[in-house]
Amino acid sequence: MSVLEHPSFDNHEKVLFATDEVTGLKAIIGVHSTASGPACGGCRMWSYPNSEAALTDVLRLSQGMSYKNIMADLPIGGGKSVIMKPEGAFDRQALFEAFGRAVESLNGQYTTAEDVGVSPDDMMAVRRSTEYVVGLPEGKAASGDPSPVTADGVFRGIQVCAERGLGKRDLNGVKVAIQGASGHVGTYLAGHLAKAGADLFITDINQDGLDKLKAEYGATIVGLDEIYDQDVDIFAPCALGAVINKDTIERIKAKIIAGAANNQLATRDMGEEVLKRGKIYAPDYVINAGGIINVMGEIAGDFDPAWVKGKLDGLEATLGEILDLSADQGRPSNLIADELARQRIEEKRAAKLSKVA
Ligand code: NAD
């Protein structure tokens, strides 16, 4: 398995392979960039088929965090970690304590948090080995569940898209399809949209959550696959990645695609396909940055809701700038966002080096 030659390596500053024979830990920590500050990004535990799949995942996720953090103008760099879930029974607490020792060995260059397959309690176990962990359920600056803030950012981002795609920010009577509506972000987003007078079309694997949204907001429940065919103005993917692909793009009628899910485009060139069809796409790592903005309050050690609100205003401005550049240049919004992110990281890196010199 090559690392430096890996197609997703993208000049990672550090990649740490951490193992612990006693607990069965097999983890990889990717530190993509510390140009803006120490790297921060969640830890994912997953049953990877092999270490190559785990490496690919961590490299992509870690680069994505660099882009997300810089576009949200946060003083943190991008990193991420993955733990290869051990087969069979294992001591979860001991595993996460061992993972914490690996994080500690980076001396603060990387701060971890929860991601898929990892809970706040796991992070409490990590905390026993290192202070470089956030997303804790308790403590002085604990920021709690980031989902409401993520949903707030997505709602604001949808308004920014509506201004450009529908000619109005007001969502009264606008039809929105939410994929993953019973999830943490989806549920809060449905609340914001319903309050703004939008008509909701919702789907999820979790039927109970859907029934509640139907009762509360009069939302229309549709099938898992039918969500793509809805005659709506806005499609909000809030469940899985890769849902904008060559099959679904032919079916999506919505003018706007804007939701919380990470990695919505199956491939980078889907951005071009979206643009060709006259649709507006809100780059995922820009519109869903509310969660990391919330976590940043905890990293700073002094959680301030006014600061979080200011950053969400910035999210709206950045998204608007990207969509305007996309319209002016006739180029896909995802490519514009990637270019801006890389440019900003380079500027930070150059500024850091000039301070050292
Ligand atoms: P979640 O697990 O609470 O919600 C996801 C929902 O999607 C669940 O209700 C699940 O049942 C549903 N789902 C799964 N497969 C589905 C399918 N095939 N069709 C329809 N629904 C399906 O997760 P979340 O925290 O709400 O996050 C949602 C998305 O947003 C994820 O992609 C996540 O990575 C991303 N995200 C979340 C945050 C956050 O603050 N929670 C921040 C940034 C990005």
Residues whose N, C-alpha, C, O or C-beta is under 5 A from the ligand:
A	BS01	NAD	P146 S147 T150 Q179 G180 S182 G183 H184 V185 G186 T203 D204 I205 N206 L224 C238 A239 L240 A260 A261 N262 N288 G291
